[in-house]
Amino acid sequence: METSKHSLIPKTDTSKPSMSPKNTPFHTLDELKAGLRFLTTLLKEEATQLDRQDLIALMNNQGVSQNQVYKNVNTMKDLGLIQETETQRGNIKSVHTHLTPKGRQVAELANKLKKTLT
């Protein structure tokens, strides 16, 4: 390791970007308000049948705002934890949110944490 003119202070290599803890998917999920609650809700069988508006209503009953639900949806999609499907019946469009295999695995772990803590 190379040192600066002050021999006790090591020089750092600034040519490579660092992978700080704030740049990880874990940190992104950790910073997301009600993210674990959102995932464990989607893990429940009845939640798989809900369209977006019903999911928002269910999350509202758990103290999560509509704005926060949309933030969760966007973040979870970016992390590859959920996918959405749209269906159209006449002029009515429905959006359903489903866990991906990776999302299901994370949600099951979150559910275990929840059960351990309660």
Secondary structure, DSSP 8 states (H G I E B T S, - for coil): --B-SSTTSB----SS----GGGSHHHHHHHSTTHHHHHHHHHSGGGGG-BHHHHHHHHHHTT--HHHHHHHHHHHHHTTSEEEEEEEETTEEEEEEEE-HHHHHHHHHHHHHHHHH-
